[in-house]
Amino acid sequence: MHERTNAFGQPIGFPVEHWSERARPPRTSMFGNYCRLEPLEAERHAADLFEAYSDAPDDRDWTYVNRQRPASLQQFREEVSTLAANPDPLNFAVVDLASGRAVGTIALMRIDPPHGVIEVGGVLYSPRMQRKPAGTEAIYLLGRRVFDELRYRRFEWKCDSLNAPSRAAAQRYGFTFEGIFRQAMVYHGRNRDTAWYSMLDSEWPRVRAAFERWLDPDNFDEGGEQRQSLATLREG
């Protein structure tokens, strides 16, 4: 790669032409074939989410979440009210189109319009959507908003470095591993080293095409099993 230098002979980054500060993501819904993402609301979503999360036989889905599993619907309703009022993270409920009920949550966070950087976080899928197309489609819908609608340059994924399922998901979705930030957080009274992943605007067209081919109903057999994996479609 050709090294660019300034008038002092110092190496500098490539120019970003016609750059301007990007808009903040709107608090509006996103629509797919398997799910829609709706701005989180306690009255609209708390009861559905509490019931969906209650399907899990234990608390393992909450190990790497910076909150505790709610003990009651009233407690959870108050928690959702607080989350819904926060502009960053901007939380969304994942609504299953088949049932019309909220089955998980996801968020856009650490929103940085001047530099065009944003992170996906708050991913908490109930058993009703785990290993289902809706989970993948939720990431696709956010990517479409981040890159196609808002024209951000960088989409980030971060998680506890010990959270193997989250790290595998990041790579499956097309994020690139960048490294470990040691002793980045303290939560639940313990240390968290954070694994960083990213996706760039230049990479999105290939990733988007793979998402769309994977989400096509023809990619699933009569039993709902995928015919081709997302990674295979992306590499192809």
mmCIF file of the C-alpha atoms, coordinates in Angstrom:
data_MODEL
# 
_entry.id   MODEL 
# 
loop_
_atom_site.group_PDB 
_atom_site.id 
_atom_site.type_symbol 
_atom_site.label_atom_id 
_atom_site.label_alt_id 
_atom_site.label_comp_id 
_atom_site.label_asym_id 
_atom_site.label_entity_id 
_atom_site.label_seq_id 
_atom_site.pdbx_PDB_ins_code 
_atom_site.Cartn_x 
_atom_site.Cartn_y 
_atom_site.Cartn_z 
_atom_site.occupancy 
_atom_site.B_iso_or_equiv 
_atom_site.pdbx_formal_charge 
_atom_site.auth_seq_id 
_atom_site.auth_comp_id 
_atom_site.auth_asym_id 
_atom_site.auth_atom_id 
_atom_site.pdbx_PDB_model_num 
ATOM 1   C CA . MET A 1 1   ? 0.000   0.000   0.000  1.00 0.00 ? 1   MET A CA 1 
ATOM 2   C CA . HIS A 1 2   ? 1.305   3.446   -0.878 1.00 0.00 ? 2   HIS A CA 1 
ATOM 3   C CA . GLU A 1 3   ? 2.264   5.371   2.235  1.00 0.00 ? 3   GLU A CA 1 
ATOM 4   C CA . ARG A 1 4   ? 0.894   8.897   2.376  1.00 0.00 ? 4   ARG A CA 1 
ATOM 5   C CA . THR A 1 5   ? 2.961   11.578  4.046  1.00 0.00 ? 5   THR A CA 1 
ATOM 6   C CA . ASN A 1 6   ? 2.396   15.188  5.001  1.00 0.00 ? 6   ASN A CA 1 
ATOM 7   C CA . ALA A 1 7   ? 4.649   18.190  4.348  1.00 0.00 ? 7   ALA A CA 1 
ATOM 8   C CA . PHE A 1 8   ? 6.919   17.050  7.197  1.00 0.00 ? 8   PHE A CA 1 
ATOM 9   C CA . GLY A 1 9   ? 7.407   13.561  5.775  1.00 0.00 ? 9   GLY A CA 1 
ATOM 10  C CA . GLN A 1 10  ? 5.247   11.985  8.482  1.00 0.00 ? 10  GLN A CA 1 
ATOM 11  C CA . PRO A 1 11  ? 2.972   9.065   7.520  1.00 0.00 ? 11  PRO A CA 1 
ATOM 12  C CA . ILE A 1 12  ? -0.719  9.937   7.587  1.00 0.00 ? 12  ILE A CA 1 
ATOM 13  C CA . GLY A 1 13  ? -4.006  8.127   6.974  1.00 0.00 ? 13  GLY A CA 1 
ATOM 14  C CA . PHE A 1 14  ? -5.873  8.054   3.685  1.00 0.00 ? 14  PHE A CA 1 
ATOM 15  C CA . PRO A 1 15  ? -8.168  11.021  2.992  1.00 0.00 ? 15  PRO A CA 1 
ATOM 16  C CA . VAL A 1 16  ? -11.899 10.750  3.739  1.00 0.00 ? 16  VAL A CA 1 
ATOM 17  C CA . GLU A 1 17  ? -13.410 12.981  1.113  1.00 0.00 ? 17  GLU A CA 1 
ATOM 18  C CA . HIS A 1 18  ? -16.651 14.905  1.566  1.00 0.00 ? 18  HIS A CA 1 
ATOM 19  C CA . TRP A 1 19  ? -16.993 13.653  5.122  1.00 0.00 ? 19  TRP A CA 1 
ATOM 20  C CA . SER A 1 20  ? -19.547 15.245  7.424  1.00 0.00 ? 20  SER A CA 1 
ATOM 21  C CA . GLU A 1 21  ? -20.997 14.341  10.788 1.00 0.00 ? 21  GLU A CA 1 
ATOM 22  C CA . ARG A 1 22  ? -23.647 11.652  10.478 1.00 0.00 ? 22  ARG A CA 1 
ATOM 23  C CA . ALA A 1 23  ? -27.156 11.741  11.920 1.00 0.00 ? 23  ALA A CA 1 
ATOM 24  C CA . ARG A 1 24  ? -28.017 9.882   15.096 1.00 0.00 ? 24  ARG A CA 1 
ATOM 25  C CA . PRO A 1 25  ? -30.059 6.740   14.491 1.00 0.00 ? 25  PRO A CA 1 
ATOM 26  C CA . PRO A 1 26  ? -33.797 7.454   14.575 1.00 0.00 ? 26  PRO A CA 1 
ATOM 27  C CA . ARG A 1 27  ? -36.108 5.846   17.076 1.00 0.00 ? 27  ARG A CA 1 
ATOM 28  C CA . THR A 1 28  ? -38.127 4.112   14.373 1.00 0.00 ? 28  THR A CA 1 
ATOM 29  C CA . SER A 1 29  ? -38.953 0.520   13.518 1.00 0.00 ? 29  SER A CA 1 
ATOM 30  C CA . MET A 1 30  ? -37.125 -1.729  11.035 1.00 0.00 ? 30  MET A CA 1 
ATOM 31  C CA . PHE A 1 31  ? -38.937 -4.449  9.101  1.00 0.00 ? 31  PHE A CA 1 
ATOM 32  C CA . GLY A 1 32  ? -37.774 -7.849  7.889  1.00 0.00 ? 32  GLY A CA 1 
ATOM 33  C CA . ASN A 1 33  ? -39.343 -11.110 6.729  1.00 0.00 ? 33  ASN A CA 1 
ATOM 34  C CA . TYR A 1 34  ? -39.001 -12.916 10.063 1.00 0.00 ? 34  TYR A CA 1 
ATOM 35  C CA . CYS A 1 35  ? -38.957 -10.084 12.594 1.00 0.00 ? 35  CYS A CA 1 
ATOM 36  C CA . ARG A 1 36  ? -39.268 -6.370  13.064 1.00 0.00 ? 36  ARG A CA 1 
ATOM 37  C CA . LEU A 1 37  ? -37.286 -4.178  15.417 1.00 0.00 ? 37  LEU A CA 1 
ATOM 38  C CA . GLU A 1 38  ? -39.449 -1.782  17.396 1.00 0.00 ? 38  GLU A CA 1 
ATOM 39  C CA . PRO A 1 39  ? -38.231 0.967   19.740 1.00 0.00 ? 39  PRO A CA 1 
ATOM 40  C CA . LEU A 1 40  ? -38.427 -0.598  23.184 1.00 0.00 ? 40  LEU A CA 1 
ATOM 41  C CA . GLU A 1 41  ? -41.490 0.351   25.254 1.00 0.00 ? 41  GLU A CA 1 
ATOM 42  C CA . ALA A 1 42  ? -42.400 -1.034  28.659 1.00 0.00 ? 42  ALA A CA 1 
ATOM 43  C CA . GLU A 1 43  ? -46.159 -1.101  28.120 1.00 0.00 ? 43  GLU A CA 1 
ATOM 44  C CA . ARG A 1 44  ? -45.829 -2.692  24.725 1.00 0.00 ? 44  ARG A CA 1 
ATOM 45  C CA . HIS A 1 45  ? -43.015 -5.183  25.245 1.00 0.00 ? 45  HIS A CA 1 
ATOM 46  C CA . ALA A 1 46  ? -42.241 -5.905  28.913 1.00 0.00 ? 46  ALA A CA 1 
ATOM 47  C CA . ALA A 1 47  ? -44.836 -8.624  29.481 1.00 0.00 ? 47  ALA A CA 1 
ATOM 48  C CA . ASP A 1 48  ? -43.958 -10.479 26.263 1.00 0.00 ? 48  ASP A CA 1 
ATOM 49  C CA . LEU A 1 49  ? -40.240 -10.302 26.995 1.00 0.00 ? 49  LEU A CA 1 
ATOM 50  C CA . PHE A 1 50  ? -40.628 -11.415 30.601 1.00 0.00 ? 50  PHE A CA 1 
ATOM 51  C CA . GLU A 1 51  ? -42.611 -14.450 29.461 1.00 0.00 ? 51  GLU A CA 1 
ATOM 52  C CA . ALA A 1 52  ? -40.137 -15.254 26.682 1.00 0.00 ? 52  ALA A CA 1 
ATOM 53  C CA . TYR A 1 53  ? -37.110 -14.991 28.980 1.00 0.00 ? 53  TYR A CA 1 
ATOM 54  C CA . SER A 1 54  ? -38.941 -17.169 31.531 1.00 0.00 ? 54  SER A CA 1 
ATOM 55  C CA . ASP A 1 55  ? -38.842 -20.042 29.027 1.00 0.00 ? 55  ASP A CA 1 
ATOM 56  C CA . ALA A 1 56  ? -35.157 -20.528 29.845 1.00 0.00 ? 56  ALA A CA 1 
ATOM 57  C CA . PRO A 1 57  ? -34.619 -23.237 32.493 1.00 0.00 ? 57  PRO A CA 1 
ATOM 58  C CA . ASP A 1 58  ? -31.784 -21.332 34.191 1.00 0.00 ? 58  ASP A CA 1 
ATOM 59  C CA . ASP A 1 59  ? -29.875 -18.027 34.215 1.00 0.00 ? 59  ASP A CA 1 
ATOM 60  C CA . ARG A 1 60  ? -27.043 -18.918 31.837 1.00 0.00 ? 60  ARG A CA 1 
ATOM 61  C CA . ASP A 1 61  ? -28.220 -16.424 29.197 1.00 0.00 ? 61  ASP A CA 1 
ATOM 62  C CA . TRP A 1 62  ? -27.596 -13.629 31.742 1.00 0.00 ? 62  TRP A CA 1 
ATOM 63  C CA . THR A 1 63  ? -24.027 -14.566 32.722 1.00 0.00 ? 63  THR A CA 1 
ATOM 64  C CA . TYR A 1 64  ? -22.455 -12.025 30.375 1.00 0.00 ? 64  TYR A CA 1 
ATOM 65  C CA . VAL A 1 65  ? -25.210 -9.389  30.627 1.00 0.00 ? 65  VAL A CA 1 
ATOM 66  C CA . ASN A 1 66  ? -24.644 -6.374  32.853 1.00 0.00 ? 66  ASN A CA 1 
ATOM 67  C CA . ARG A 1 67  ? -28.017 -6.983  34.527 1.00 0.00 ? 67  ARG A CA 1 
ATOM 68  C CA . GLN A 1 68  ? -29.655 -9.734  36.528 1.00 0.00 ? 68  GLN A CA 1 
ATOM 69  C CA . ARG A 1 69  ? -32.502 -11.902 35.308 1.00 0.00 ? 69  ARG A CA 1 
ATOM 70  C CA . PRO A 1 70  ? -35.718 -10.196 36.500 1.00 0.00 ? 70  PRO A CA 1 
ATOM 71  C CA . ALA A 1 71  ? -37.469 -11.817 39.430 1.00 0.00 ? 71  ALA A CA 1 
ATOM 72  C CA . SER A 1 72  ? -40.901 -10.379 38.701 1.00 0.00 ? 72  SER A CA 1 
ATOM 73  C CA . LEU A 1 73  ? -42.829 -8.726  35.911 1.00 0.00 ? 73  LEU A CA 1 
ATOM 74  C CA . GLN A 1 74  ? -43.154 -5.497  37.910 1.00 0.00 ? 74  GLN A CA 1 
ATOM 75  C CA . GLN A 1 75  ? -39.394 -5.324  38.426 1.00 0.00 ? 75  GLN A CA 1 
ATOM 76  C CA . PHE A 1 76  ? -38.801 -6.027  34.760 1.00 0.00 ? 76  PHE A CA 1 
ATOM 77  C CA . ARG A 1 77  ? -41.353 -3.435  33.662 1.00 0.00 ? 77  ARG A CA 1 
ATOM 78  C CA . GLU A 1 78  ? -39.486 -0.778  35.667 1.00 0.00 ? 78  GLU A CA 1 
ATOM 79  C CA . GLU A 1 79  ? -36.182 -1.912  34.186 1.00 0.00 ? 79  GLU A CA 1 
ATOM 80  C CA . VAL A 1 80  ? -37.547 -1.773  30.643 1.00 0.00 ? 80  VAL A CA 1 
ATOM 81  C CA . SER A 1 81  ? -38.941 1.717   31.300 1.00 0.00 ? 81  SER A CA 1 
ATOM 82  C CA . THR A 1 82  ? -35.451 2.890   32.217 1.00 0.00 ? 82  THR A CA 1 
ATOM 83  C CA . LEU A 1 83  ? -33.879 1.210   29.190 1.00 0.00 ? 83  LEU A CA 1 
ATOM 84  C CA . ALA A 1 84  ? -36.506 2.628   26.846 1.00 0.00 ? 84  ALA A CA 1 
ATOM 85  C CA . ALA A 1 85  ? -35.911 6.198   28.021 1.00 0.00 ? 85  ALA A CA 1 
ATOM 86  C CA . ASN A 1 86  ? -32.174 6.054   27.293 1.00 0.00 ? 86  ASN A CA 1 
ATOM 87  C CA . PRO A 1 87  ? -31.067 7.513   23.933 1.00 0.00 ? 87  PRO A CA 1 
ATOM 88  C CA . ASP A 1 88  ? -27.748 5.628   24.095 1.00 0.00 ? 88  ASP A CA 1 
ATOM 89  C CA . PRO A 1 89  ? -28.000 2.670   24.182 1.00 0.00 ? 89  PRO A CA 1 
ATOM 90  C CA . LEU A 1 90  ? -30.969 2.962   21.839 1.00 0.00 ? 90  LEU A CA 1 
ATOM 91  C CA . ASN A 1 91  ? -32.856 -0.224  22.645 1.00 0.00 ? 91  ASN A CA 1 
ATOM 92  C CA . PHE A 1 92  ? -35.152 -2.177  20.342 1.00 0.00 ? 92  PHE A CA 1 
ATOM 93  C CA . ALA A 1 93  ? -37.496 -5.102  20.949 1.00 0.00 ? 93  ALA A CA 1 
ATOM 94  C CA . VAL A 1 94  ? -37.218 -7.942  18.459 1.00 0.00 ? 94  VAL A CA 1 
ATOM 95  C CA . VAL A 1 95  ? -40.768 -8.893  17.515 1.00 0.00 ? 95  VAL A CA 1 
ATOM 96  C CA . ASP A 1 96  ? -41.381 -12.306 15.936 1.00 0.00 ? 96  ASP A CA 1 
ATOM 97  C CA . LEU A 1 97  ? -43.648 -11.788 12.927 1.00 0.00 ? 97  LEU A CA 1 
ATOM 98  C CA . ALA A 1 98  ? -45.204 -15.244 13.191 1.00 0.00 ? 98  ALA A CA 1 
ATOM 99  C CA . SER A 1 99  ? -46.502 -14.675 16.723 1.00 0.00 ? 99  SER A CA 1 
ATOM 100 C CA . GLY A 1 100 ? -46.526 -10.876 16.833 1.00 0.00 ? 100 GLY A CA 1 
ATOM 101 C CA . ARG A 1 101 ? -44.787 -10.974 20.212 1.00 0.00 ? 101 ARG A CA 1 
ATOM 102 C CA . ALA A 1 102 ? -41.492 -9.581  21.478 1.00 0.00 ? 102 ALA A CA 1 
ATOM 103 C CA . VAL A 1 103 ? -38.928 -12.349 21.913 1.00 0.00 ? 103 VAL A CA 1 
ATOM 104 C CA . GLY A 1 104 ? -35.640 -10.497 22.479 1.00 0.00 ? 104 GLY A CA 1 
ATOM 105 C CA . THR A 1 105 ? -33.834 -7.170  22.621 1.00 0.00 ? 105 THR A CA 1 
ATOM 106 C CA . ILE A 1 106 ? -30.960 -5.513  20.790 1.00 0.00 ? 106 ILE A CA 1 
ATOM 107 C CA . ALA A 1 107 ? -29.475 -2.003  20.831 1.00 0.00 ? 107 ALA A CA 1 
ATOM 108 C CA . LEU A 1 108 ? -27.366 0.545   19.020 1.00 0.00 ? 108 LEU A CA 1 
ATOM 109 C CA . MET A 1 109 ? -24.909 2.090   21.456 1.00 0.00 ? 109 MET A CA 1 
ATOM 110 C CA . ARG A 1 110 ? -21.745 4.184   21.878 1.00 0.00 ? 110 ARG A CA 1 
ATOM 111 C CA . ILE A 1 111 ? -23.130 6.283   19.068 1.00 0.00 ? 111 ILE A CA 1 
ATOM 112 C CA . ASP A 1 112 ? -20.428 8.541   17.613 1.00 0.00 ? 112 ASP A CA 1 
ATOM 113 C CA . PRO A 1 113 ? -21.849 10.661  14.743 1.00 0.00 ? 113 PRO A CA 1 
ATOM 114 C CA . PRO A 1 114 ? -18.749 12.874  14.226 1.00 0.00 ? 114 PRO A CA 1 
ATOM 115 C CA . HIS A 1 115 ? -16.633 9.830   13.369 1.00 0.00 ? 115 HIS A CA 1 
ATOM 116 C CA . GLY A 1 116 ? -19.349 7.549   11.970 1.00 0.00 ? 116 GLY A CA 1 
ATOM 117 C CA . VAL A 1 117 ? -18.845 4.783   14.530 1.00 0.00 ? 117 VAL A CA 1 
ATOM 118 C CA . ILE A 1 118 ? -21.567 2.802   16.275 1.00 0.00 ? 118 ILE A CA 1 
ATOM 119 C CA . GLU A 1 119 ? -21.817 -0.451  18.231 1.00 0.00 ? 119 GLU A CA 1 
ATOM 120 C CA . VAL A 1 120 ? -24.395 -3.208  18.401 1.00 0.00 ? 120 VAL A CA 1 
ATOM 121 C CA . GLY A 1 121 ? -25.041 -4.288  21.975 1.00 0.00 ? 121 GLY A CA 1 
ATOM 122 C CA . GLY A 1 122 ? -27.702 -5.279  24.448 1.00 0.00 ? 122 GLY A CA 1 
ATOM 123 C CA . VAL A 1 123 ? -28.229 -8.513  22.528 1.00 0.00 ? 123 VAL A CA 1 
ATOM 124 C CA . LEU A 1 124 ? -30.443 -10.695 24.698 1.00 0.00 ? 124 LEU A CA 1 
ATOM 125 C CA . TYR A 1 125 ? -32.336 -13.329 22.747 1.00 0.00 ? 125 TYR A CA 1 
ATOM 126 C CA . SER A 1 126 ? -34.887 -15.530 24.509 1.00 0.00 ? 126 SER A CA 1 
ATOM 127 C CA . PRO A 1 127 ? -35.143 -19.270 23.754 1.00 0.00 ? 127 PRO A CA 1 
ATOM 128 C CA . ARG A 1 128 ? -37.990 -18.383 21.383 1.00 0.00 ? 128 ARG A CA 1 
ATOM 129 C CA . MET A 1 129 ? -35.571 -16.826 18.903 1.00 0.00 ? 129 MET A CA 1 
ATOM 130 C CA . GLN A 1 130 ? -32.241 -18.513 19.564 1.00 0.00 ? 130 GLN A CA 1 
ATOM 131 C CA . ARG A 1 131 ? -30.945 -20.345 16.476 1.00 0.00 ? 131 ARG A CA 1 
ATOM 132 C CA . LYS A 1 132 ? -33.814 -18.915 14.456 1.00 0.00 ? 132 LYS A CA 1 
ATOM 133 C CA . PRO A 1 133 ? -33.617 -16.747 11.306 1.00 0.00 ? 133 PRO A CA 1 
ATOM 134 C CA . ALA A 1 134 ? -34.958 -13.770 13.276 1.00 0.00 ? 134 ALA A CA 1 
ATOM 135 C CA . GLY A 1 135 ? -31.747 -13.566 15.305 1.00 0.00 ? 135 GLY A CA 1 
ATOM 136 C CA . THR A 1 136 ? -29.651 -13.212 12.164 1.00 0.00 ? 136 THR A CA 1 
ATOM 137 C CA . GLU A 1 137 ? -32.157 -10.901 10.515 1.00 0.00 ? 137 GLU A CA 1 
ATOM 138 C CA . ALA A 1 138 ? -32.024 -8.508  13.496 1.00 0.00 ? 138 ALA A CA 1 
ATOM 139 C CA . ILE A 1 139 ? -28.295 -7.967  12.876 1.00 0.00 ? 139 ILE A CA 1 
ATOM 140 C CA . TYR A 1 140 ? -28.930 -7.521  9.151  1.00 0.00 ? 140 TYR A CA 1 
ATOM 141 C CA . LEU A 1 141 ? -31.594 -4.890  9.824  1.00 0.00 ? 141 LEU A CA 1 
ATOM 142 C CA . LEU A 1 142 ? -29.249 -2.944  12.095 1.00 0.00 ? 142 LEU A CA 1 
ATOM 143 C CA . GLY A 1 143 ? -26.437 -3.183  9.548  1.00 0.00 ? 143 GLY A CA 1 
ATOM 144 C CA . ARG A 1 144 ? -28.741 -1.842  6.872  1.00 0.00 ? 144 ARG A CA 1 
ATOM 145 C CA . ARG A 1 145 ? -29.640 1.111   9.071  1.00 0.00 ? 145 ARG A CA 1 
ATOM 146 C CA . VAL A 1 146 ? -26.054 1.802   10.095 1.00 0.00 ? 146 VAL A CA 1 
ATOM 147 C CA . PHE A 1 147 ? -24.483 1.602   6.641  1.00 0.00 ? 147 PHE A CA 1 
ATOM 148 C CA . ASP A 1 148 ? -27.220 2.043   4.025  1.00 0.00 ? 148 ASP A CA 1 
ATOM 149 C CA . GLU A 1 149 ? -29.416 4.604   5.772  1.00 0.00 ? 149 GLU A CA 1 
ATOM 150 C CA . LEU A 1 150 ? -27.034 6.542   8.041  1.00 0.00 ? 150 LEU A CA 1 
ATOM 151 C CA . ARG A 1 151 ? -23.781 6.022   6.102  1.00 0.00 ? 151 ARG A CA 1 
ATOM 152 C CA . TYR A 1 152 ? -21.616 5.281   9.131  1.00 0.00 ? 152 TYR A CA 1 
ATOM 153 C CA . ARG A 1 153 ? -18.071 4.056   8.505  1.00 0.00 ? 153 ARG A CA 1 
ATOM 154 C CA . ARG A 1 154 ? -17.662 1.479   11.268 1.00 0.00 ? 154 ARG A CA 1 
ATOM 155 C CA . PHE A 1 155 ? -19.963 -0.977  13.055 1.00 0.00 ? 155 PHE A CA 1 
ATOM 156 C CA . GLU A 1 156 ? -18.594 -2.559  16.248 1.00 0.00 ? 156 GLU A CA 1 
ATOM 157 C CA . TRP A 1 157 ? -19.309 -5.685  18.292 1.00 0.00 ? 157 TRP A CA 1 
ATOM 158 C CA . LYS A 1 158 ? -17.831 -6.099  21.769 1.00 0.00 ? 158 LYS A CA 1 
ATOM 159 C CA . CYS A 1 159 ? -18.275 -8.821  24.354 1.00 0.00 ? 159 CYS A CA 1 
ATOM 160 C CA . ASP A 1 160 ? -16.649 -10.519 27.319 1.00 0.00 ? 160 ASP A CA 1 
ATOM 161 C CA . SER A 1 161 ? -13.636 -12.365 25.933 1.00 0.00 ? 161 SER A CA 1 
ATOM 162 C CA . LEU A 1 162 ? -14.872 -15.501 27.751 1.00 0.00 ? 162 LEU A CA 1 
ATOM 163 C CA . ASN A 1 163 ? -18.282 -15.366 26.044 1.00 0.00 ? 163 ASN A CA 1 
ATOM 164 C CA . ALA A 1 164 ? -17.631 -18.002 23.380 1.00 0.00 ? 164 ALA A CA 1 
ATOM 165 C CA . PRO A 1 165 ? -21.151 -17.942 21.847 1.00 0.00 ? 165 PRO A CA 1 
ATOM 166 C CA . SER A 1 166 ? -21.041 -14.157 21.370 1.00 0.00 ? 166 SER A CA 1 
ATOM 167 C CA . ARG A 1 167 ? -17.574 -14.305 19.831 1.00 0.00 ? 167 ARG A CA 1 
ATOM 168 C CA . ALA A 1 168 ? -18.680 -17.049 17.442 1.00 0.00 ? 168 ALA A CA 1 
ATOM 169 C CA . ALA A 1 169 ? -21.768 -15.025 16.508 1.00 0.00 ? 169 ALA A CA 1 
ATOM 170 C CA . ALA A 1 170 ? -19.683 -11.933 15.724 1.00 0.00 ? 170 ALA A CA 1 
ATOM 171 C CA . GLN A 1 171 ? -17.520 -13.889 13.302 1.00 0.00 ? 171 GLN A CA 1 
ATOM 172 C CA . ARG A 1 172 ? -20.521 -15.649 11.780 1.00 0.00 ? 172 ARG A CA 1 
ATOM 173 C CA . TYR A 1 173 ? -22.157 -12.300 11.073 1.00 0.00 ? 173 TYR A CA 1 
ATOM 174 C CA . GLY A 1 174 ? -19.038 -11.008 9.313  1.00 0.00 ? 174 GLY A CA 1 
ATOM 175 C CA . PHE A 1 175 ? -17.335 -8.911  11.997 1.00 0.00 ? 175 PHE A CA 1 
ATOM 176 C CA . THR A 1 176 ? -13.532 -9.010  12.106 1.00 0.00 ? 176 THR A CA 1 
ATOM 177 C CA . PHE A 1 177 ? -11.667 -9.717  15.364 1.00 0.00 ? 177 PHE A CA 1 
ATOM 178 C CA . GLU A 1 178 ? -9.379  -6.847  16.363 1.00 0.00 ? 178 GLU A CA 1 
ATOM 179 C CA . GLY A 1 179 ? -8.007  -7.789  19.780 1.00 0.00 ? 179 GLY A CA 1 
ATOM 180 C CA . ILE A 1 180 ? -8.580  -8.000  23.533 1.00 0.00 ? 180 ILE A CA 1 
ATOM 181 C CA . PHE A 1 181 ? -8.867  -4.951  25.794 1.00 0.00 ? 181 PHE A CA 1 
ATOM 182 C CA . ARG A 1 182 ? -7.611  -6.269  29.129 1.00 0.00 ? 182 ARG A CA 1 
ATOM 183 C CA . GLN A 1 183 ? -9.394  -5.377  32.390 1.00 0.00 ? 183 GLN A CA 1 
ATOM 184 C CA . ALA A 1 184 ? -11.818 -3.218  30.444 1.00 0.00 ? 184 ALA A CA 1 
ATOM 185 C CA . MET A 1 185 ? -14.763 -3.549  32.848 1.00 0.00 ? 185 MET A CA 1 
ATOM 186 C CA . VAL A 1 186 ? -15.907 -4.733  36.258 1.00 0.00 ? 186 VAL A CA 1 
ATOM 187 C CA . TYR A 1 187 ? -19.374 -6.307  36.334 1.00 0.00 ? 187 TYR A CA 1 
ATOM 188 C CA . HIS A 1 188 ? -21.098 -8.765  38.637 1.00 0.00 ? 188 HIS A CA 1 
ATOM 189 C CA . GLY A 1 189 ? -18.110 -8.183  40.927 1.00 0.00 ? 189 GLY A CA 1 
ATOM 190 C CA . ARG A 1 190 ? -15.666 -9.732  38.472 1.00 0.00 ? 190 ARG A CA 1 
ATOM 191 C CA . ASN A 1 191 ? -13.217 -8.693  35.781 1.00 0.00 ? 191 ASN A CA 1 
ATOM 192 C CA . ARG A 1 192 ? -14.103 -8.494  32.106 1.00 0.00 ? 192 ARG A CA 1 
ATOM 193 C CA . ASP A 1 193 ? -11.533 -8.520  29.337 1.00 0.00 ? 193 ASP A CA 1 
ATOM 194 C CA . THR A 1 194 ? -13.361 -7.274  26.241 1.00 0.00 ? 194 THR A CA 1 
ATOM 195 C CA . ALA A 1 195 ? -13.046 -8.815  22.775 1.00 0.00 ? 195 ALA A CA 1 
ATOM 196 C CA . TRP A 1 196 ? -13.406 -6.213  19.992 1.00 0.00 ? 196 TRP A CA 1 
ATOM 197 C CA . TYR A 1 197 ? -14.820 -6.881  16.531 1.00 0.00 ? 197 TYR A CA 1 
ATOM 198 C CA . SER A 1 198 ? -15.667 -4.504  13.710 1.00 0.00 ? 198 SER A CA 1 
ATOM 199 C CA . MET A 1 199 ? -17.230 -4.258  10.284 1.00 0.00 ? 199 MET A CA 1 
ATOM 200 C CA . LEU A 1 200 ? -16.393 -1.438  7.846  1.00 0.00 ? 200 LEU A CA 1 
ATOM 201 C CA . ASP A 1 201 ? -18.545 0.294   5.276  1.00 0.00 ? 201 ASP A CA 1 
ATOM 202 C CA . SER A 1 202 ? -16.310 -1.086  2.499  1.00 0.00 ? 202 SER A CA 1 
ATOM 203 C CA . GLU A 1 203 ? -17.022 -4.636  3.729  1.00 0.00 ? 203 GLU A CA 1 
ATOM 204 C CA . TRP A 1 204 ? -20.765 -4.211  4.113  1.00 0.00 ? 204 TRP A CA 1 
ATOM 205 C CA . PRO A 1 205 ? -21.867 -4.813  0.482  1.00 0.00 ? 205 PRO A CA 1 
ATOM 206 C CA . ARG A 1 206 ? -20.396 -8.333  0.511  1.00 0.00 ? 206 ARG A CA 1 
ATOM 207 C CA . VAL A 1 207 ? -21.740 -9.023  4.014  1.00 0.00 ? 207 VAL A CA 1 
ATOM 208 C CA . ARG A 1 208 ? -25.171 -7.644  3.101  1.00 0.00 ? 208 ARG A CA 1 
ATOM 209 C CA . ALA A 1 209 ? -25.389 -9.829  0.000  1.00 0.00 ? 209 ALA A CA 1 
ATOM 210 C CA . ALA A 1 210 ? -24.603 -12.923 2.078  1.00 0.00 ? 210 ALA A CA 1 
ATOM 211 C CA . PHE A 1 211 ? -27.233 -11.970 4.666  1.00 0.00 ? 211 PHE A CA 1 
ATOM 212 C CA . GLU A 1 212 ? -29.855 -11.550 1.965  1.00 0.00 ? 212 GLU A CA 1 
ATOM 213 C CA . ARG A 1 213 ? -29.045 -14.864 0.320  1.00 0.00 ? 213 ARG A CA 1 
ATOM 214 C CA . TRP A 1 214 ? -29.049 -16.658 3.680  1.00 0.00 ? 214 TRP A CA 1 
ATOM 215 C CA . LEU A 1 215 ? -32.362 -15.083 4.735  1.00 0.00 ? 215 LEU A CA 1 
ATOM 216 C CA . ASP A 1 216 ? -34.055 -16.039 1.464  1.00 0.00 ? 216 ASP A CA 1 
ATOM 217 C CA . PRO A 1 217 ? -36.772 -18.645 2.234  1.00 0.00 ? 217 PRO A CA 1 
ATOM 218 C CA . ASP A 1 218 ? -35.284 -20.854 -0.514 1.00 0.00 ? 218 ASP A CA 1 
ATOM 219 C CA . ASN A 1 219 ? -32.189 -21.282 1.662  1.00 0.00 ? 219 ASN A CA 1 
ATOM 220 C CA . PHE A 1 220 ? -34.201 -23.362 4.146  1.00 0.00 ? 220 PHE A CA 1 
ATOM 221 C CA . ASP A 1 221 ? -35.522 -26.882 3.664  1.00 0.00 ? 221 ASP A CA 1 
ATOM 222 C CA . GLU A 1 222 ? -38.933 -28.168 4.704  1.00 0.00 ? 222 GLU A CA 1 
ATOM 223 C CA . GLY A 1 223 ? -37.690 -28.693 8.247  1.00 0.00 ? 223 GLY A CA 1 
ATOM 224 C CA . GLY A 1 224 ? -36.355 -25.157 8.523  1.00 0.00 ? 224 GLY A CA 1 
ATOM 225 C CA . GLU A 1 225 ? -32.707 -26.201 8.257  1.00 0.00 ? 225 GLU A CA 1 
ATOM 226 C CA . GLN A 1 226 ? -30.335 -23.980 6.294  1.00 0.00 ? 226 GLN A CA 1 
ATOM 227 C CA . ARG A 1 227 ? -29.103 -25.236 2.939  1.00 0.00 ? 227 ARG A CA 1 
ATOM 228 C CA . GLN A 1 228 ? -25.997 -23.025 2.912  1.00 0.00 ? 228 GLN A CA 1 
ATOM 229 C CA . SER A 1 229 ? -24.307 -21.387 5.886  1.00 0.00 ? 229 SER A CA 1 
ATOM 230 C CA . LEU A 1 230 ? -23.860 -17.639 6.172  1.00 0.00 ? 230 LEU A CA 1 
ATOM 231 C CA . ALA A 1 231 ? -20.074 -18.011 6.151  1.00 0.00 ? 231 ALA A CA 1 
ATOM 232 C CA . THR A 1 232 ? -20.195 -20.096 2.962  1.00 0.00 ? 232 THR A CA 1 
ATOM 233 C CA . LEU A 1 233 ? -22.369 -17.536 1.216  1.00 0.00 ? 233 LEU A CA 1 
ATOM 234 C CA . ARG A 1 234 ? -20.101 -14.696 2.319  1.00 0.00 ? 234 ARG A CA 1 
ATOM 235 C CA . GLU A 1 235 ? -16.977 -16.454 1.110  1.00 0.00 ? 235 GLU A CA 1 
ATOM 236 C CA . GLY A 1 236 ? -18.658 -17.313 -2.162 1.00 0.00 ? 236 GLY A CA 1 
# 
